[in-house]
Amino acid sequence: MDSEKLKKICIQPDVSIRQAISAIDQGGMAIALVVDGQNFLQGTITDGDIRRAMLSEIDLDTSIHLLLERKTNSIYPVPITAPVGTSEDVLVSMMKERVVRHIPLLDEEGKVTDLALLDDLLPNPYHQLQAVVMAGGSGTRLRPLTEDVPKPMLLVGGQPLMELIIKQLQSSGIQRVNVTTHYKPERIIEHFGNGEAFGLEINYVNEDQPLGTGGALGLLPHPSNPILVINGDILTKVDFRSMLAYHQEHQADLTVAVRKFCLQVPYGVIECDGPYVSGLKEKPDVNFLVNAGIYILEPGVYQYIPNGERFNMTDLIQWLINDGKKVASFLVREYWLDIGQHSDYEQAQFDMREGKL
């Protein structure tokens, strides 16, 4: 890695979490290295650390010291490092064993001189991750736009919505995509074919009857590796590689992407203690985490999915929780839009013109 790239991701110990996010995003490597004035490594802040902090509603103007302190109770309380000159085979082995994507390389004094990246050491470390695009919805709420085309084929910036998804999957290193269809499947198949023109392999599974957001998975062969599932009506800039790393780091059976949603109550809210009023909040904001329609499933999860029956992903999540399985939440901090109604579609067109995609 050249010195300028390395410089972008190095931050001082006194910066805020917000400044760490900026360094992570500018560097594009899902990590920032915390160094002192002489370039000695003090710690690391990863994309996953940021998402966990945001889930905990930590003020982003707080010092990164808080995140470094939180890591002292993690599985790796100190950064995993290696000496400069460590062979690529050893670095790959270390990353696989410890389930990490980065290893800072230190000189004899312990100063940071480079950063080893799994993406650089392996030609495509994500080639075993398959994807499923749920494209069977009829888009009733978007009529008359969807009278002749399925919702995933609506144009956004001159391209079908699903084409944007397919291109994003391909750029993430995913080589095989299964597309579940139901409403006007021929329009989708005619456009995408076998996927060769888009740099990956596409297979189709048609639902004779709508099977819900999870039921169509029961029509697919059971995978031997984790599988990414995404609704076919979503526009997002989520880094699927970071989501997979987060999923693996938490040893989850299923990881669901979540999005913060704020709802303003249009009335004054009265708080009562028995028959007496104890407080009042005028039109308060209520914050929720909502399902963002993107999931990563381990192969073992498939035993919970019925074959050919209507079944929703929300049912699957609840069943896993009831059975004591690990379900992780991955906070989406990037652009995300669910195109469910006309106002959403208009927003997508505007965002495309403004360069947000």
PADREN-755985 format. One record per residue: residue in three letters; x, y, z of N, C-alpha, C in turn. Coordinates in steps of 0.02 Angstrom, whole numbers, padded with zeros to 5 digits, always signed. Example, Ala and Ser with C-alpha at 12.3 -4.5 7.8 and 13.67 -1.06 7.14 Angstrom:
// PADREN-755985
Ala+00660-00284+00390+00615-00225+00390+00660-00165+00390;Ser+00642-00112+00354+00684-00053+00357+00645+00002+00394;
This chain:
// PADREN-755985
Met+00043-00059+00000+00000+00000+00000+00045+00062+00000;Asp+00027+00111-00042+00069+00170-00045+00057+00213+00017;Ser+00105+00258+00030+00105+00297+00092+00045+00343+00097;Glu+00021+00369+00040-00036+00415+00042-00100+00379+00064;Lys-00110+00318+00038-00168+00279+00059-00165+00263+00133;Leu-00105+00245+00155-00097+00227+00226-00109+00289+00270;Lys-00087+00346+00247-00095+00408+00285-00169+00425+00295;Lys-00210+00410+00244-00281+00426+00247-00316+00390+00304;Ile-00293+00330+00320-00329+00290+00370-00296+00292+00439;Cys-00243+00332+00446-00211+00340+00511-00242+00400+00547;Ile-00263+00390+00609-00294+00443+00649-00260+00448+00716;Gln-00265+00507+00747-00235+00518+00812-00282+00494+00868;Pro-00255+00479+00926-00297+00451+00980-00349+00500+01007;Asp-00343+00565+00992-00389+00614+01022-00446+00634+00975;Val-00454+00600+00918-00507+00619+00872-00574+00590+00894;Ser-00628+00616+00865-00695+00592+00882-00714+00531+00840;Ile-00767+00498+00860-00793+00442+00821-00813+00466+00752;Arg-00842+00525+00748-00862+00553+00683-00802+00561+00637;Gln-00746+00583+00664-00685+00591+00623-00657+00522+00603;Ala-00665+00473+00647-00644+00405+00629-00686+00378+00571;Ile-00751+00392+00572-00795+00371+00518-00772+00402+00452;Ser-00754+00466+00454-00731+00500+00394-00668+00467+00366;Ala-00622+00449+00410-00560+00416+00389-00574+00347+00359;Ile-00619+00310+00390-00638+00244+00364-00669+00250+00295;Asp-00714+00297+00287-00749+00305+00223-00701+00331+00169;Gln-00658+00377+00185-00610+00403+00136-00560+00350+00116;Gly-00539+00309+00164-00490+00257+00148-00519+00200+00109;Gly-00584+00186+00119-00618+00134+00081-00595+00064+00098;Met-00566+00054+00157-00541-00012+00177-00574-00038+00240;Ala-00627-00004+00264-00666-00026+00321-00626-00028+00386;Ile-00573+00013+00391-00533+00014+00452-00496+00081+00456;Ala-00483+00103+00518-00438+00159+00531-00388+00137+00583;Leu-00326+00159+00575-00272+00141+00622-00260+00199+00668;Val-00262+00186+00733-00250+00238+00783-00176+00237+00800;Val-00142+00293+00784-00069+00297+00795-00053+00360+00835;Asp+00004+00359+00869+00026+00419+00904+00069+00462+00858;Gly+00099+00514+00885+00138+00560+00844+00198+00529+00810;Gln+00222+00473+00836+00280+00439+00807+00261+00378+00766;Asn+00195+00370+00755+00169+00315+00713+00169+00247+00747;Phe+00172+00247+00813+00164+00184+00850+00089+00168+00853;Leu+00072+00105+00841+00002+00084+00839-00028+00083+00909;Gln-00085+00118+00917-00120+00120+00981-00183+00076+00980;Gly-00208+00062+00922-00268+00022+00916-00297+00027+00845;Thr-00353-00005+00834-00387-00002+00770-00461+00011+00782;Ile-00492+00046+00735-00564+00057+00734-00590+00030+00669;Thr-00633-00020+00672-00658-00052+00611-00728-00028+00595;Asp-00750-00044+00535-00818-00029+00515-00868-00060+00563;Gly-00853-00121+00586-00897-00154+00634-00901-00117+00700;Asp-00844-00090+00723-00844-00051+00786-00891+00009+00780;Ile-00889+00041+00722-00932+00100+00711-01005+00081+00712;Arg-01023+00027+00678-01093+00006+00675-01118-00015+00744;Arg-01076-00048+00783-01096-00067+00851-01106-00004+00895;Ala-01063+00045+00886-01070+00107+00924-01135+00143+00906;Met-01153+00143+00843-01214+00176+00821-01276+00138+00845;Leu-01271+00072+00847-01326+00032+00876-01337+00048+00949;Ser-01281+00063+00984-01284+00080+01055-01302+00153+01066;Glu-01312+00190+01011-01331+00261+01013-01279+00302+01049;Ile-01216+00287+01039-01161+00326+01066-01154+00391+01025;Asp-01145+00446+01059-01137+00511+01026-01074+00508+00982;Leu-01082+00523+00918-01026+00518+00871-00973+00571+00882;Asp-00987+00620+00923-00936+00670+00939-00894+00649+01000;Thr-00909+00590+01027-00870+00562+01082-00801+00541+01057;Ser-00751+00544+01100-00683+00523+01081-00681+00449+01065;Ile-00636+00430+01020-00629+00360+01003-00601+00319+01060;His-00578+00352+01113-00555+00315+01172-00609+00268+01197;Leu-00672+00289+01191-00727+00247+01214-00730+00182+01174;Leu-00721+00187+01109-00723+00126+01068-00663+00081+01083;Leu-00605+00111+01093-00546+00071+01110-00555+00036+01177;Glu-00587+00069+01224-00600+00039+01289-00649-00019+01283;Arg-00700-00010+01240-00749-00063+01230-00717-00126+01201;Lys-00664-00117+01163-00631-00175+01131-00590-00216+01180;Thr-00576-00187+01239-00536-00226+01288-00573-00287+01312;Asn-00639-00287+01304-00680-00345+01325-00699-00390+01267;Ser-00670-00375+01207-00687-00415+01148-00641-00475+01143;Ile-00652-00515+01091-00612-00576+01082-00539-00559+01067;Tyr-00527-00501+01037-00459-00478+01023-00449-00409+01054;Pro-00430-00406+01118-00424-00342+01152-00369-00297+01126;Val-00319-00327+01093-00266-00287+01062-00264-00305+00988;Pro-00242-00257+00946-00242-00270+00873-00199-00330+00855;Ile-00222-00367+00805-00182-00421+00776-00134-00390+00726;Thr-00070-00399+00737-00019-00369+00694+00030-00422+00669;Ala+00072-00402+00623+00125-00446+00597+00185-00403+00578;Pro+00245-00432+00580+00304-00393+00560+00304-00381+00484;Val+00332-00326+00464+00342-00312+00392+00383-00369+00363;Gly+00363-00393+00304+00399-00448+00272+00368-00516+00284;Thr+00315-00519+00325+00280-00582+00336+00252-00606+00269;Ser+00258-00670+00255+00237-00697+00190+00161-00691+00182;Glu+00140-00688+00119+00068-00683+00105+00030-00743+00130;Asp+00060-00803+00123+00026-00864+00147+00013-00861+00222;Val+00062-00837+00259+00054-00832+00332+00001-00781+00349;Leu+00001-00724+00313-00048-00672+00327-00119-00697+00312;Val-00128-00732+00257-00194-00759+00240-00216-00809+00293;Ser-00170-00851+00315-00186-00901+00366-00207-00866+00431;Met-00171-00813+00450-00188-00776+00511-00258-00745+00505;Met-00273-00716+00447-00338-00684+00437-00395-00734+00440;Lys-00385-00791+00408-00437-00842+00409-00448-00870+00479;Glu-00394-00882+00515-00399-00911+00582-00434-00863+00630;Arg-00419-00798+00623-00446-00749+00670-00507-00712+00643;Val-00528-00730+00581-00587-00700+00549-00580-00623+00548;Val-00526-00599+00518-00516-00528+00508-00497-00515+00435;Arg-00506-00453+00414-00492-00434+00344-00429-00392+00338;His-00400-00369+00395-00343-00325+00393-00293-00345+00447;Ile-00228-00335+00431-00176-00344+00481-00125-00288+00472;Pro-00118-00243+00521-00065-00192+00517+00004-00224+00519;Leu+00048-00199+00478+00117-00224+00476+00163-00174+00509;Leu+00204-00198+00556+00246-00156+00597+00320-00168+00583;Asp+00360-00115+00590+00432-00123+00583+00462-00148+00649;Glu+00528-00151+00652+00561-00178+00711+00547-00137+00774;Glu+00533-00073+00765+00518-00030+00823+00446-00033+00845;Gly+00404-00063+00802+00333-00067+00817+00292-00012+00785;Lys+00322+00024+00736+00286+00077+00701+00249+00048+00641;Val+00191+00077+00626+00151+00055+00569+00185+00076+00504;Thr+00196+00027+00460+00226+00043+00396+00182+00020+00337;Asp+00133-00024+00351+00091-00049+00297+00029-00082+00327;Leu-00017-00100+00283-00078-00134+00304-00092-00190+00254;Ala-00095-00251+00279-00111-00308+00236-00187-00316+00232;Leu-00213-00323+00171-00285-00330+00160-00300-00397+00129;Leu-00351-00431+00156-00372-00495+00128-00392-00488+00055;Asp-00424-00431+00038-00446-00420-00031-00388-00418-00079;Asp-00329-00396-00055-00270-00393-00098-00234-00459-00102;Leu-00238-00498-00049-00199-00560-00045-00233-00618-00080;Leu-00299-00616-00086-00336-00668-00121-00371-00637-00181;Pro-00374-00672-00238-00404-00643-00298-00477-00623-00288;Asn-00515-00664-00253-00585-00648-00238-00606-00687-00177;Pro-00594-00659-00117-00611-00695-00055-00685-00705-00045;Tyr-00728-00675-00087-00800-00679-00077-00834-00722-00131;His-00794-00759-00170-00824-00796-00226-00871-00851-00203;Gln-00863-00875-00141-00907-00929-00117-00974-00903-00091;Leu-00979-00837-00083-01042-00807-00060-01090-00801-00119;Gln-01146-00837-00115-01198-00831-00166-01249-00779-00142;Ala-01289-00756-00190-01341-00707-00173-01408-00731-00200;Val-01460-00709-00167-01529-00720-00190-01563-00652-00193;Val-01590-00635-00251-01628-00573-00259-01702-00591-00262;Met-01740-00566-00214-01812-00580-00211-01848-00532-00259;Ala-01867-00557-00317-01896-00514-00369-01966-00537-00389;Gly-02003-00568-00343-02068-00595-00361-02128-00550-00348;Gly-02116-00493-00315-02172-00450-00297-02206-00418-00357;Ser-02271-00405-00351-02309-00376-00407-02311-00300-00404;Gly-02289-00270-00349-02287-00197-00345-02355-00164-00350;Thr-02403-00192-00314-02472-00166-00318-02476-00092-00301;Arg-02438-00070-00251-02442-00001-00229-02411+00048-00279;Leu-02377+00021-00329-02345+00063-00379-02384+00064-00445;Arg-02444+00035-00446-02485+00039-00506-02501+00113-00521;Pro-02505+00134-00584-02504+00093-00645-02433+00079-00672;Leu-02381+00102-00637-02313+00092-00662-02296+00019-00671;Thr-02326-00024-00630-02309-00095-00632-02361-00138-00667;Glu-02403-00107-00707-02453-00147-00744-02421-00189-00798;Asp-02367-00165-00828-02334-00201-00883-02266-00228-00865;Val-02237-00205-00809-02170-00229-00789-02170-00245-00715;Pro-02130-00294-00694-02124-00307-00622-02085-00250-00589;Lys-02097-00240-00526-02066-00184-00490-01990-00181-00497;Pro-01953-00237-00493-01880-00232-00500-01856-00208-00568;Met-01902-00205-00618-01882-00182-00684-01900-00109-00697;Leu-01927-00074-00647-01939-00002-00654-01872+00034-00663;Leu-01872+00083-00706-01810+00118-00722-01793+00170-00669;Val-01730+00170-00649-01703+00221-00605-01640+00248-00639;Gly-01643+00311-00661-01586+00338-00697-01573+00302-00762;Gly-01626+00277-00794-01619+00244-00858-01601+00171-00854;Gln-01593+00143-00793-01577+00072-00784-01630+00039-00742;Pro-01645-00025-00755-01691-00060-00710-01663-00061-00639;Leu-01707-00053-00591-01687-00055-00520-01645-00116-00505;Met-01667-00174-00530-01631-00235-00514-01562-00237-00547;Glu-01553-00202-00601-01486-00199-00633-01437-00165-00587;Leu-01459-00114-00552-01415-00081-00503-01395-00129-00448;Ile-01442-00171-00426-01427-00221-00374-01377-00272-00401;Ile-01390-00298-00461-01346-00349-00490-01275-00322-00499;Lys-01268-00261-00522-01202-00232-00531-01166-00224-00464;Gln-01203-00206-00413-01173-00199-00347-01150-00267-00320;Leu-01190-00318-00330-01170-00385-00308-01107-00407-00345;Gln-01105-00395-00410-01046-00415-00450-00983-00378-00427;Ser-00990-00313-00412-00932-00274-00391-00908-00295-00321;Ser-00951-00330-00283-00931-00355-00218-00897-00423-00222;Gly-00890-00449-00282-00856-00513-00291-00902-00573-00294;Ile-00967-00562-00290-01014-00617-00293-01021-00640-00366;Gln-01017-00706-00377-01015-00733-00445-01078-00772-00463;Arg-01119-00790-00414-01180-00828-00428-01239-00795-00393;Val-01291-00782-00433-01351-00750-00406-01412-00791-00425;Asn-01455-00806-00377-01519-00838-00390-01573-00784-00386;Val-01617-00782-00434-01670-00733-00436-01737-00768-00430;Thr-01775-00751-00379-01842-00780-00371-01892-00734-00405;Thr-01936-00764-00446-01983-00725-00486-02054-00751-00476;His-02102-00709-00493-02173-00730-00493-02213-00688-00543;Tyr-02212-00622-00535-02251-00577-00576-02211-00557-00638;Lys-02237-00575-00697-02206-00559-00761-02131-00577-00762;Pro-02115-00640-00747-02044-00660-00744-02007-00653-00810;Glu-02045-00658-00866-02012-00655-00931-01977-00588-00942;Arg-02002-00534-00913-01971-00469-00922-01902-00467-00889;Ile-01897-00501-00832-01832-00504-00797-01784-00549-00834;Ile-01807-00608-00855-01764-00656-00888-01739-00630-00955;Glu-01783-00596-00992-01763-00568-01056-01707-00517-01049;His-01708-00479-00996-01658-00426-00987-01591-00454-00961;Phe-01594-00499-00913-01532-00521-00881-01504-00586-00909;Gly-01546-00627-00941-01521-00690-00968-01486-00732-00916;Asn-01431-00761-00936-01393-00803-00888-01343-00763-00847;Gly-01343-00697-00856-01300-00654-00817-01232-00641-00846;Glu-01215-00674-00902-01148-00668-00930-01132-00595-00947;Ala-01180-00559-00974-01169-00489-00993-01155-00445-00932;Phe-01172-00469-00872-01162-00430-00811-01105-00458-00769;Gly-01067-00506-00796-01007-00530-00763-01019-00580-00707;Leu-01077-00613-00707-01090-00665-00657-01140-00715-00685;Glu-01156-00765-00645-01204-00817-00665-01270-00806-00631;Ile-01324-00805-00670-01391-00795-00642-01434-00856-00656;Asn-01466-00881-00604-01515-00935-00609-01582-00909-00584;Tyr-01636-00938-00609-01703-00914-00592-01744-00970-00559;Val-01783-00949-00511-01831-00994-00478-01898-00958-00478;Asn-01948-00988-00510-02013-00955-00516-02061-00982-00463;Glu-02096-00937-00429-02147-00955-00381-02214-00959-00417;Asp-02245-01018-00419-02311-01024-00449-02362-00982-00410;Gln-02353-00981-00345-02394-00938-00301-02346-00899-00256;Pro-02364-00838-00238-02320-00799-00195-02306-00836-00129;Leu-02242-00843-00113-02222-00882-00054-02196-00839+00003;Gly-02203-00773-00003-02178-00730+00050-02104-00715+00042;Thr-02078-00674+00087-02009-00652+00080-01958-00707+00094;Gly-01979-00761+00126-01932-00815+00140-01950-00881+00109;Gly-02013-00889+00088-02036-00953+00063-02000-00975+00000;Ala-01982-00929-00043-01949-00947-00106-01881-00979-00093;Leu-01850-00964-00036-01785-00995-00021-01791-01071-00015;Gly-01851-01094+00003-01861-01166+00008-01861-01201-00059;Leu-01866-01164-00114-01864-01193-00181-01793-01200-00207;Leu-01745-01171-00172-01676-01172-00194-01638-01230-00163;Pro-01586-01255-00197-01544-01306-00166-01512-01279-00102;His-01504-01322-00053-01472-01300+00009-01400-01281-00005;Pro-01379-01222+00016-01310-01200+00002-01261-01232+00050;Ser-01198-01231+00031-01145-01256+00075-01105-01199+00106;Asn-01121-01137+00086-01086-01078+00111-01139-01025+00129;Pro-01118-00972+00165-01166-00919+00180-01198-00891+00117;Ile-01259-00866+00123-01295-00840+00066-01324-00772+00084;Leu-01316-00725+00038-01341-00657+00046-01410-00653+00013;Val-01459-00628+00049-01527-00620+00022-01545-00547+00024;Ile-01569-00521-00033-01588-00451-00036-01654-00443-00074;Asn-01698-00401-00048-01760-00387-00083-01745-00350-00148;Gly-01783-00365-00200-01770-00338-00266-01795-00268-00277;Asp-01819-00234-00224-01844-00166-00231-01806-00117-00187;Ile-01742-00133-00174-01701-00092-00129-01644-00059-00168;Leu-01635+00005-00155-01576+00041-00178-01532+00054-00117;Thr-01469+00036-00120-01426+00045-00063-01353+00047-00085;Lys-01312+00077-00043-01239+00077-00053-01205+00036+00002;Val-01242-00009+00033-01213-00051+00085-01155-00091+00056;Asp-01101-00095+00095-01043-00136+00076-01057-00208+00098;Phe-01074-00251+00050-01091-00320+00067-01032-00357+00097;Arg-00971-00338+00078-00912-00370+00107-00906-00355+00181;Ser-00921-00292+00200-00920-00274+00271-00975-00311+00309;Met-01032-00320+00276-01086-00356+00309-01068-00429+00321;Leu-01035-00460+00272-01013-00529+00281-00961-00534+00337;Ala-00914-00487+00339-00863-00487+00391-00895-00479+00460;Tyr-00944-00436+00465-00981-00424+00527-01017-00488+00548;His-01049-00520+00500-01085-00583+00512-01038-00636+00540;Gln-00980-00642+00509-00932-00693+00531-00901-00676+00598;Glu-00888-00611+00608-00859-00589+00672-00904-00606+00730;His-00970-00601+00719-01017-00615+00773-01040-00688+00775;Gln-01011-00728+00731-01027-00800+00728-01103-00810+00727;Ala-01136-00770+00685-01209-00770+00683-01235-00825+00638;Asp-01294-00850+00655-01329-00897+00611-01365-00858+00556;Leu-01389-00799+00574-01421-00754+00526-01405-00682+00547;Thr-01388-00642+00498-01379-00570+00510-01430-00532+00469;Val-01464-00486+00500-01514-00445+00466-01491-00372+00466;Ala-01493-00341+00408-01477-00270+00404-01535-00230+00433;Val-01518-00180+00473-01570-00138+00505-01555-00065+00489;Arg-01607-00026+00492-01602+00045+00476-01638+00085+00530;Lys-01608+00141+00550-01641+00184+00599-01699+00221+00566;Phe-01756+00223+00601-01815+00256+00575-01845+00299+00631;Cys-01857+00362+00615-01883+00408+00665-01955+00426+00647;Leu-01999+00421+00695-02069+00437+00685-02088+00491+00736;Gln-02115+00547+00711-02137+00599+00756-02211+00589+00773;Val-02225+00583+00838-02294+00578+00861-02327+00646+00852;Pro-02383+00651+00816-02413+00717+00802-02453+00746+00859;Tyr-02447+00718+00918-02486+00742+00976-02439+00749+01036;Gly-02463+00785+01085-02428+00786+01149-02440+00721+01185;Val-02387+00689+01208-02392+00624+01241-02395+00633+01317;Ile-02447+00607+01347-02456+00612+01420-02428+00549+01453;Glu-02387+00559+01504-02362+00503+01544-02399+00503+01610;Cys-02422+00444+01629-02462+00439+01690-02432+00391+01740;Asp-02441+00407+01802-02425+00362+01857-02490+00347+01893;Gly-02523+00293+01873-02590+00280+01898-02637+00333+01870;Pro-02679+00362+01913-02728+00412+01889-02697+00482+01882;Tyr-02634+00491+01900-02605+00558+01900-02555+00566+01842;Val-02555+00625+01814-02509+00642+01760-02440+00654+01789;Ser-02390+00619+01763-02322+00626+01789-02276+00665+01741;Gly-02300+00676+01680-02258+00712+01632-02293+00719+01566;Leu-02265+00761+01524-02293+00772+01457-02236+00786+01409;Lys-02240+00756+01350-02191+00768+01297-02229+00792+01235;Glu-02211+00851+01212-02246+00881+01155-02219+00854+01089;Lys-02261+00815+01055-02244+00788+00988-02174+00758+00987;Pro-02162+00708+01028-02094+00679+01032-02076+00637+00971;Asp-02012+00630+00960-01986+00585+00909-01977+00516+00941;Val-01999+00465+00905-01990+00396+00928-01945+00361+00877;Asn-01890+00332+00900-01842+00300+00856-01848+00225+00858;Phe-01844+00194+00799-01848+00121+00792-01790+00097+00749;Leu-01777+00033+00754-01735-00002+00705-01782-00044+00662;Val-01780-00032+00597-01825-00069+00552-01786-00116+00508;Asn-01820-00167+00485-01791-00217+00441-01774-00185+00373;Ala-01711-00190+00352-01689-00159+00290-01692-00206+00230;Gly-01716-00268+00240-01726-00313+00183-01664-00344+00154;Ile-01610-00348+00193-01548-00380+00172-01527-00428+00227;Tyr-01508-00489+00209-01493-00541+00258-01433-00582+00236;Ile-01397-00609+00285-01347-00662+00271-01365-00722+00313;Leu-01371-00780+00281-01392-00842+00314-01337-00894+00310;Glu-01327-00928+00365-01283-00986+00366-01321-01046+00337;Pro-01285-01095+00308-01319-01153+00279-01366-01189+00327;Gly-01348-01192+00391-01389-01228+00439-01458-01198+00450;Val-01466-01135+00431-01531-01101+00440-01584-01131+00394;Tyr-01562-01162+00339-01610-01188+00290-01656-01241+00317;Gln-01636-01274+00371-01679-01326+00399-01743-01296+00429;Tyr-01743-01231+00440-01802-01198+00468-01850-01174+00414;Ile-01829-01177+00351-01869-01149+00296-01911-01205+00264;Pro-01977-01199+00265-02019-01252+00234-02013-01251+00159;Asn-02025-01308+00129-02020-01315+00056-02088-01302+00024;Gly-02091-01249-00017-02151-01236-00056-02209-01207-00016;Glu-02196-01182+00044-02248-01152+00085-02235-01078+00094;Arg-02289-01040+00103-02282-00969+00115-02247-00958+00182;Phe-02197-00915+00180-02154-00907+00239-02118-00840+00233;Asn-02117-00802+00287-02085-00737+00286-02018-00738+00323;Met-01973-00694+00303-01908-00690+00337-01916-00671+00410;Thr-01967-00631+00425-01979-00613+00495-01997-00674+00537;Asp-02034-00722+00506-02049-00785+00541-01985-00824+00555;Leu-01941-00826+00504-01878-00862+00511-01836-00832+00568;Ile-01832-00766+00570-01793-00733+00622-01821-00751+00691;Gln-01887-00750+00698-01917-00765+00763-01906-00838+00783;Trp-01910-00883+00735-01899-00954+00749-01827-00965+00773;Leu-01780-00932+00740-01710-00939+00760-01699-00913+00830;Ile-01728-00855+00845-01721-00827+00913-01752-00874+00964;Asn-01810-00901+00949-01844-00947+00995-01803-01010+01007;Asp-01763-01028+00957-01723-01089+00962-01653-01076+00989;Gly-01641-01014+01011-01577-00998+01041-01520-00986+00992;Lys-01536-00975+00930-01485-00962+00880-01463-00889+00882;Lys-01404-00875+00854-01378-00807+00854-01403-00769+00793;Val-01439-00715+00807-01463-00670+00754-01432-00602+00767;Ala-01389-00580+00721-01354-00516+00730-01388-00461+00690;Ser-01382-00400+00714-01409-00342+00678-01351-00301+00650;Phe-01355-00286+00586-01303-00248+00551-01333-00180+00532;Leu-01311-00128+00565-01340-00062+00555-01318-00033+00487;Val-01366-00015+00446-01351+00017+00382-01340+00091+00394;Arg-01279+00114+00384-01264+00185+00391-01254+00218+00322;Glu-01256+00177+00269-01249+00203+00202-01318+00221+00174;Tyr-01318+00244+00112-01381+00259+00078-01424+00196+00074;Trp-01490+00205+00085-01537+00148+00081-01606+00176+00066;Leu-01641+00144+00020-01709+00164+00003-01748+00104-00020;Asp-01805+00093+00013-01852+00039-00006-01905+00070-00051;Ile-01908+00048-00113-01956+00077-00160-02021+00038-00156;Gly-02066+00061-00112-02129+00027-00101-02189+00064-00128;Gln-02183+00130-00137-02239+00169-00161-02213+00226-00205;His-02260+00264-00233-02242+00314-00283-02193+00366-00256;Ser-02202+00388-00194-02157+00438-00166-02085+00412-00161;Asp-02078+00347-00146-02012+00316-00143-01979+00315-00213;Tyr-02019+00299-00263-01993+00296-00331-01971+00365-00354;Glu-02009+00415-00337-01990+00484-00354-01926+00504-00317;Gln-01920+00482-00255-01859+00497-00216-01799+00463-00248;Ala-01807+00402-00272-01752+00366-00305-01728+00404-00367;Gln-01775+00429-00406-01756+00466-00466-01719+00530-00448;Phe-01742+00564-00396-01709+00625-00373-01639+00610-00348;Asp-01632+00557-00307-01567+00540-00279-01518+00520-00333;Met-01542+00487-00385-01498+00470-00440-01473+00532-00476;Arg-01517+00580-00488-01497+00642-00521-01447+00682-00478;Glu-01456+00677-00412-01412+00714-00366-01345+00678-00353;Gly-01336+00618-00382-01274+00582-00374-01267+00545-00309;Lys-01322+00535-00273-01318+00499-00209-01308+00424-00219;Leu-01319+00401-00281-01307+00330-00296-01245+00322-00338;
